[in-house]
Amino acid sequence: MTRHIYRLPVYAVSLLALVLGTAAWGDDEDNEISECDVFIEINATDEDAGWQGILDAEPWRSARVIGPDGMDFLKVDAQGEARKQGITEYAWESAEPTFDEFPLEDFLARFPEGEYICDVKFIGGEPKRATEEDELTHCLPDGPVITDPGGELPAGTDWTVMWGAVTTQYDQDGPGLGAPLDECDPEDELVKYTVTVEFENGDEKVMDFDVIAPATMATISGDFLECGLEGKVEIGAILDSGNATFREVEIATSDCP
C-alpha cells in the first residue's frame, strides 16, 4: 500500500524518502533531533499493515533506529557527496504483505510495543551525537466506514463524503467489532481523519486533506469532479500516536455528454 505518510504530506514496498538539507556549517545552534516518530499503518480494505517512521534532525551522516529489545531496526549511512552535505529528513515505509501471507499477530510480534530510539551522528557542530525516543503502541484504530458515496457521482456538482465515527480498535472480523478505542492509553486518542480522493483514468487527479475529529464529513468541490472519471476515495483514522487505519471505496463521476 503506497500512500502518503500523513505526518509528511504519509503514505507499497519500502518507500524511502530522502531529503538533502542545506549544510548547517557555521550555525551557532546546537545539533538536535526535531522529529523521531514510529507508527503502524493498516489498510483495512487490502488487509495489510506496515511499519513506518520519520526522522528529522540537523544535518547528519548516519542514523539508526533501535527497538525495545536493543536491536537495530533500521540503519542509514549516507555515502559520497550526500555524506559531505548531510541528511536532514528521512522517511520509511516497510513492505506490506497481506494478512493471508503474513498474519497481523506475526507483524505485531516483529514490531513490538515499546520505546524506539533514534540515534544520530551529525556531520559537524555539537553535540556530535544525539538520541530521541518514541513509543510504538499496538492500539490500532478501526478503519472509517464510508457511508456516502452510494453510486455514481454527478459531475460538476459539490459532493459531501460521509463516514461513520471511529470508536473501536481494528478487528479483522469487521468494522465495529474491536475493543473500545477509549480502552487505549490516552495518548492514543483519535485526533483526525484524512481524506484522499483519487481519479486514475485520463490525467491523474488527487486531492487530500485532513478533517479534525469528531467531524465525519467533508465537501468536495464540483470543480474537481469532472465528467467521466473513475477512481477511489480513501479515509483514514489517525491516532495521536501516529497509528492509522484506512478504508477505501471505488467512485466514478457521471459520463460526459
C-alpha positions as CSV (number, residue, x, y, z in Angstrom):
1,M,0.0,0.0,0.0
2,T,1.9,3.0,-1.2
3,R,0.3,6.2,0.0
4,H,1.2,9.5,1.7
5,I,2.8,9.4,5.1
6,Y,0.5,11.8,6.7
7,R,2.9,13.3,9.0
8,L,4.8,14.0,5.8
9,P,2.1,15.2,3.4
10,V,2.0,9.9,4.5
11,Y,1.7,7.4,2.9
12,A,3.9,-0.3,-1.5
13,V,7.2,-1.6,-0.8
14,S,9.9,0.2,1.0
15,L,9.1,3.9,0.4
16,L,12.3,5.7,1.3
17,A,12.1,9.5,1.1
18,L,15.5,11.2,1.5
19,V,15.9,15.0,1.5
20,L,19.3,16.6,1.3
21,G,19.5,19.5,3.7
22,T,21.3,22.8,3.2
23,A,24.6,22.5,5.0
24,A,24.4,23.9,8.5
25,W,28.1,24.6,8.9
26,G,28.7,27.8,10.9
27,D,25.2,27.6,12.5
28,D,25.5,28.6,16.2
29,E,22.5,26.5,17.2
30,D,23.1,23.1,19.0
31,N,22.5,20.0,17.0
32,E,19.2,18.3,17.8
33,I,16.7,15.8,16.6
34,S,13.4,17.6,15.9
35,E,11.3,14.5,15.0
36,C,11.6,10.8,15.8
37,D,8.3,9.1,15.0
38,V,7.5,5.4,14.5
39,F,3.9,4.1,13.9
40,I,1.8,1.4,12.3
41,E,-0.5,1.9,9.3
42,I,-3.2,-0.6,8.3
43,N,-5.2,-0.8,5.1
44,A,-8.4,-2.4,6.2
45,T,-9.6,-2.8,2.5
46,D,-6.5,-4.6,1.3
47,E,-5.9,-6.2,4.8
48,D,-2.2,-5.4,5.2
49,A,0.0,-3.5,7.6
50,G,3.2,-1.6,7.5
51,W,5.8,-0.1,9.9
52,Q,6.6,3.5,9.1
53,G,8.6,6.3,10.5
54,I,10.1,9.8,10.2
55,L,13.4,11.1,11.3
56,D,14.2,14.8,11.1
57,A,17.3,16.4,12.6
58,E,20.2,18.8,12.0
59,P,22.5,17.5,9.1
60,W,23.7,14.0,9.8
61,R,25.8,11.4,8.1
62,S,24.4,8.3,9.8
63,A,21.4,7.2,11.9
64,R,19.8,4.2,13.3
65,V,16.6,3.2,14.9
66,I,16.9,0.9,17.9
67,G,14.0,-1.3,19.1
68,P,12.8,-2.1,22.6
69,D,15.0,-5.2,22.7
70,G,18.1,-3.1,22.0
71,M,18.4,-4.5,18.4
72,D,18.8,-2.2,15.4
73,F,15.6,-2.0,13.4
74,L,17.0,0.4,10.8
75,K,20.4,1.8,9.9
76,V,21.1,4.6,7.4
77,D,24.6,5.7,6.3
78,A,24.9,8.5,3.8
79,Q,27.7,8.0,1.2
80,G,29.7,10.1,-1.2
81,E,28.7,13.7,-1.7
82,A,25.5,13.1,0.3
83,R,27.7,12.2,3.3
84,K,29.5,15.5,3.0
85,Q,26.3,17.5,2.6
86,G,24.4,15.8,5.4
87,I,20.9,14.4,5.5
88,T,18.2,16.3,7.4
89,E,14.9,14.4,6.8
90,Y,14.3,10.7,6.2
91,A,11.1,8.7,6.0
92,W,10.5,5.0,5.5
93,E,7.6,2.5,5.0
94,S,8.1,-1.2,5.2
95,A,6.8,-3.8,2.8
96,E,3.1,-4.7,3.4
97,P,2.3,-8.3,2.6
98,T,-1.4,-9.2,3.1
99,F,-2.5,-10.8,6.3
100,D,-3.0,-14.1,4.4
101,E,0.7,-14.0,3.7
102,F,1.9,-12.6,7.0
103,P,-0.8,-12.5,9.8
104,L,-1.3,-9.4,11.8
105,E,-0.2,-11.1,15.0
106,D,3.1,-12.0,13.4
107,F,3.6,-8.5,12.2
108,L,2.9,-7.1,15.7
109,A,5.4,-9.6,17.2
110,R,8.0,-8.4,14.7
111,F,7.4,-4.8,15.6
112,P,6.8,-5.0,19.4
113,E,5.3,-2.2,21.6
114,G,7.8,-0.1,23.5
115,E,10.4,2.7,23.2
116,Y,12.2,3.0,19.9
117,I,15.4,5.2,19.9
118,C,16.6,7.4,17.0
119,D,20.4,7.6,17.3
120,V,22.0,10.2,15.0
121,K,25.6,11.1,14.3
122,F,25.9,14.7,13.0
123,I,28.3,16.0,10.3
124,G,29.6,18.8,12.5
125,G,28.9,21.0,15.4
126,E,27.9,20.0,18.9
127,P,26.9,17.6,20.2
128,K,28.4,15.1,17.8
129,R,25.6,12.6,18.5
130,A,22.1,12.7,19.9
131,T,19.2,10.3,20.7
132,E,15.5,10.8,20.8
133,E,12.8,8.3,21.8
134,D,9.3,7.5,20.5
135,E,6.8,4.9,21.8
136,L,5.3,2.4,19.4
137,T,1.9,1.2,20.6
138,H,-0.4,-1.6,19.3
139,C,-3.5,0.5,19.7
140,L,-4.8,0.4,16.2
141,P,-7.9,2.3,15.2
142,D,-10.7,0.8,13.1
143,G,-10.9,2.0,9.5
144,P,-13.7,4.5,8.9
145,V,-16.7,3.0,7.2
146,I,-17.6,5.3,4.2
147,T,-21.4,5.7,4.1
148,D,-21.6,8.1,1.1
149,P,-20.8,7.7,-1.9
150,G,-23.6,5.5,-2.9
151,G,-23.5,5.1,-6.7
152,E,-22.4,7.4,-9.4
153,L,-21.4,11.0,-8.5
154,P,-23.0,13.8,-10.6
155,A,-20.1,15.5,-12.4
156,G,-19.7,19.2,-11.7
157,T,-21.7,19.1,-8.5
158,D,-20.4,19.5,-5.0
159,W,-20.3,16.2,-3.2
160,T,-20.3,15.6,0.6
161,V,-18.5,12.4,1.5
162,M,-19.5,10.9,4.9
163,W,-18.3,8.2,7.1
164,G,-19.0,6.6,10.5
165,A,-17.2,7.8,13.6
166,V,-14.4,5.5,14.7
167,T,-14.9,4.4,18.3
168,T,-13.3,0.9,18.3
169,Q,-9.9,-0.7,17.6
170,Y,-9.2,-2.6,14.5
171,D,-10.5,-6.1,14.2
172,Q,-10.0,-8.4,11.2
173,D,-13.5,-9.8,11.6
174,G,-15.1,-6.5,10.6
175,P,-15.7,-2.8,11.4
176,G,-17.0,-2.1,14.9
177,L,-16.1,-5.5,16.3
178,G,-12.9,-4.5,18.1
179,A,-12.4,-3.3,21.7
180,P,-13.4,0.3,22.5
181,L,-10.8,2.8,21.4
182,D,-11.0,4.5,24.8
183,E,-9.5,1.5,26.5
184,C,-6.2,2.5,24.9
185,D,-3.7,4.8,26.6
186,P,-4.9,8.5,26.5
187,E,-2.0,9.3,24.1
188,D,-3.7,7.1,21.5
189,E,-6.7,9.4,21.2
190,L,-8.3,9.8,17.8
191,V,-7.2,13.2,16.5
192,K,-8.2,13.4,12.9
193,Y,-9.4,11.7,9.7
194,T,-7.5,12.1,6.4
195,V,-9.4,12.1,3.1
196,T,-7.9,11.2,-0.3
197,V,-9.9,11.4,-3.5
198,E,-8.0,10.0,-6.5
199,F,-9.0,9.6,-10.1
200,E,-6.8,7.4,-12.2
201,N,-8.2,7.5,-15.7
202,G,-7.1,10.3,-18.0
203,D,-4.9,12.9,-16.3
204,E,-4.4,11.6,-12.8
205,K,-6.1,13.9,-10.2
206,V,-5.5,13.6,-6.5
207,M,-6.9,15.7,-3.6
208,D,-6.1,15.0,0.1
209,F,-6.8,16.9,3.3
210,D,-7.4,16.4,7.0
211,V,-10.6,16.6,8.9
212,I,-10.3,17.2,12.6
213,A,-12.2,14.7,14.8
214,P,-15.1,14.3,15.7
215,A,-16.3,15.7,12.3
216,T,-17.3,12.8,9.9
217,M,-18.0,14.5,6.6
218,A,-16.3,16.8,4.1
219,T,-17.4,18.5,0.9
220,I,-15.6,18.0,-2.4
221,S,-16.0,20.9,-4.9
222,G,-17.8,20.1,-8.1
223,D,-14.9,21.8,-9.9
224,F,-12.8,18.7,-9.0
225,L,-15.5,16.3,-10.1
226,E,-15.2,16.4,-13.9
227,C,-17.3,14.0,-16.0
228,G,-16.2,10.5,-17.0
229,L,-13.7,9.9,-14.1
230,E,-13.0,6.7,-12.2
231,G,-11.1,6.3,-9.0
232,K,-11.5,5.9,-5.3
233,V,-12.0,7.7,-2.0
234,E,-9.9,6.6,0.9
235,I,-10.4,7.8,4.5
236,G,-8.0,7.1,7.4
237,A,-8.4,7.4,11.1
238,I,-5.3,8.8,12.7
239,L,-4.4,8.5,16.4
240,D,-2.2,10.9,18.3
241,S,0.5,8.2,18.4
242,G,0.5,8.2,14.6
243,N,-1.1,4.8,14.2
244,A,-3.6,4.8,11.4
245,T,-6.1,2.6,9.6
246,F,-7.6,3.3,6.2
247,R,-10.6,2.1,4.2
248,E,-11.5,2.9,0.6
249,V,-14.3,2.5,-1.9
250,E,-14.3,2.9,-5.7
251,I,-16.1,6.0,-7.1
252,A,-17.0,7.4,-10.5
253,T,-18.5,10.5,-11.9
254,S,-21.3,10.7,-14.5
255,D,-20.4,10.2,-18.2
256,C,-19.5,13.2,-20.3
257,P,-22.3,14.4,-22.6
